[in-house]
Amino acid sequence: MPGPPQAAGCCPVPNDRVGNLDVPRSHTKEVDGEAVRLGAWVSQQRVKAGKLSVQRVEELSALDMRWA
């Protein structure tokens, strides 16, 4: 998935934990010993939804992204 490698690498983790990417903006996840602001990244994807490529939307939707 294009985008910040840290965020892309940990997207499936919240999906496994809660069943979707509806995480709070403050949610962080440790990846390779580094805290990644996953909630902020997911929130930004929602804000930019109209500007994302079809491929990005499909990839995030496959992870059960909550767009609203």
PAZAPA-4460 file (N, C-alpha, C; in steps of 0.05 Angstrom, whole numbers, plus 32768, in hexadecimal, padded with zeros to 4 digits):
% residues 68
    n_x    n_y    n_z   ca_x   ca_y   ca_z    c_x    c_y    c_z   seq   type   mol
   8011   7FE9   8000   8000   8000   8000   8012   8019   8000     1      M     A
   800D   802C   7FEF   801D   8044   7FEF   8019   8054   8008     2      P     A
   802C   8065   800F   8029   8076   8026   803F   8071   803A     3      G     A
   803D   807D   8051   8052   8079   8065   8057   805C   806A     4      P     A
   806F   8052   8067   8074   8036   806A   806D   802C   8086     5      P     A
   8071   803C   809A   806A   8033   80B5   804C   802F   80B8     6      Q     A
   803D   8041   80AD   8020   803F   80AF   8016   8028   809F     7      A     A
   8020   8025   8087   8017   800F   8075   801E   7FF5   8082     8      A     A
   8035   7FF3   808F   803D   7FDA   809B   802D   7FD2   80B3     9      G     A
   8020   7FE5   80C0   8011   7FDE   80D8   7FF3   7FE0   80D5    10      C     A
   7FE9   7FE7   80BD   7FCC   7FE9   80B9   7FBE   7FCF   80BF    11      C     A
   7FC8   7FB8   80B7   7FB9   7FA0   80BD   7FB7   7F9A   80DB    12      P     A
   7FC8   7FA5   80EC   7FC8   7F9F   8108   7FAE   7FA8   8115    13      V     A
   7FA6   7FC2   8112   7F8D   7FCB   811E   7F75   7FBC   8112    14      P     A
   7F78   7FB6   80F8   7F62   7FA8   80EA   7F5E   7F8D   80F8    15      N     A
   7F73   7F7F   80FF   7F71   7F65   810D   7F66   7F69   8129    16      D     A
   7F6D   7F7F   8136   7F65   7F83   8152   7F48   7F8C   8154    17      R     A
   7F3F   7F9E   8144   7F24   7FA9   8146   7F12   7FA2   812F    18      V     A
   7F1D   7F96   811A   7F0D   7F8E   8104   7F0A   7FA3   80EE    19      G     A
   7F16   7FBA   80F1   7F15   7FCF   80DD   7F2A   7FE4   80E3    20      N     A
   7F2B   7FF8   80D2   7F3F   800E   80D6   7F32   8026   80E3    21      L     A
   7F1D   8022   80F3   7F10   8038   8102   7F1E   803B   811D    22      D     A
   7F36   8045   811C   7F46   8049   8134   7F46   8067   813C    23      V     A
   7F48   806D   8156   7F49   8089   815E   7F61   8098   8152    24      P     A
   7F5E   80B1   814E   7F74   80C1   8143   7F8E   80BF   8154    25      R     A
   7F8A   80BB   816E   7FA1   80BA   8180   7FAF   809E   8181    26      S     A
   7FA4   808B   8172   7FAF   8070   8173   7FCB   806E   8167    27      H     A
   7FDD   8062   8176   7FF8   805D   816D   7FFD   803F   816E    28      T     A
   8010   8037   815E   8018   801A   815D   8036   8019   815B    29      K     A
   8043   8008   816A   805F   8004   8169   8066   7FF1   8152    30      E     A
   8077   7FFB   8140   8080   7FEB   8129   809F   7FEE   8128    31      V     A
   80AC   7FD7   8129   80C9   7FD7   8129   80D5   7FE9   813E    32      D     A
   80C9   7FEA   8156   80D3   7FFA   816C   80CD   8017   816A    33      G     A
   80BD   801F   8157   80B6   803B   8153   8098   803F   8155    34      E     A
   8090   8054   8164   8073   805A   8166   806A   8067   814C    35      A     A
   8055   805C   8140   804A   8066   8128   802E   8071   812E    36      V     A
   8029   808A   8125   800F   8097   812A   7FFA   808D   8116    37      R     A
   7FF2   8074   8119   7FE0   8068   8106   7FC5   8076   8105    38      L     A
   7FBA   807D   811C   7FA0   808B   811C   7FA0   80A5   810C    39      G     A
   7FB6   80B4   810E   7FB8   80CD   80FF   7FBA   80C7   80E1    40      A     A
   7FC9   80B2   80DA   7FCC   80AB   80BE   7FB2   80A2   80B2    41      W     A
   7FA3   8092   80C1   7F89   8088   80B7   7F76   80A0   80B4    42      V     A
   7F76   80B2   80C7   7F65   80CA   80C6   7F6C   80DB   80AD    43      S     A
   7F85   80DE   80A7   7F8D   80ED   808F   7F84   80E0   8075    44      Q     A
   7F84   80C5   8075   7F7A   80B7   805D   7F5C   80BD   8059    45      Q     A
   7F4D   80BF   806F   7F31   80C6   806D   7F2D   80E3   8062    46      R     A
   7F3D   80F5   806C   7F3C   8111   8064   7F42   8113   8046    47      V     A
   7F56   8104   803D   7F5E   8105   8021   7F50   80F2   800F    48      K     A
   7F3A   80E5   8018   7F2D   80D0   8009   7F26   80D7   7FEC    49      A     A
   7F1D   80EF   7FE8   7F16   80F7   7FCC   7F2E   80FB   7FBA    50      G     A
   7F46   80FC   7FC5   7F5E   8100   7FB6   7F6F   80E7   7FB3    51      K     A
   7F67   80D2   7FC1   7F76   80B9   7FC0   7F71   80AA   7FA6    52      L     A
   7F85   809B   7F9D   7F82   808B   7F85   7F6E   8074   7F8A    53      S     A
   7F63   806A   7F75   7F50   8054   7F77   7F5E   803C   7F85    54      V     A
   7F77   8038   7F7E   7F86   8022   7F8A   7F88   8025   7FA9    55      Q     A
   7F8F   803D   7FB2   7F91   8042   7FCF   7F77   803E   7FDD    56      R     A
   7F61   8047   7FD1   7F47   8044   7FDD   7F40   8026   7FDF    57      V     A
   7F46   8017   7FCA   7F41   7FFA   7FCA   7F51   7FEC   7FDF    58      E     A
   7F6B   7FF4   7FE1   7F7C   7FE7   7FF5   7F72   7FEC   8012    59      E     A
   7F6B   8005   8017   7F61   800C   8032   7F46   7FFF   8037    60      L     A
   7F35   7FFF   8023   7F1B   7FF2   8026   7F1E   7FD4   802B    61      S     A
   7F32   7FC7   8020   7F37   7FAB   8025   7F3E   7FA6   8042    62      A     A
   7F49   7FBA   804F   7F4F   7FB8   806C   7F38   7FC1   807D    63      L     A
   7F20   7FC5   8070   7F08   7FCD   807E   7F0A   7FEA   8089    64      D     A
   7F14   7FFC   8078   7F16   8018   807F   7EFA   8023   8083    65      M     A
   7EF7   8033   8098   7EDE   8041   809D   7EE2   805D   8092    66      R     A
   7ED4   8064   807C   7ED8   807D   806E   7EC9   8094   807A    67      W     A
   7EB5   808F   808B   7EA6   80A5   8097   7EA8   80A4   80B5    68      A     A
***
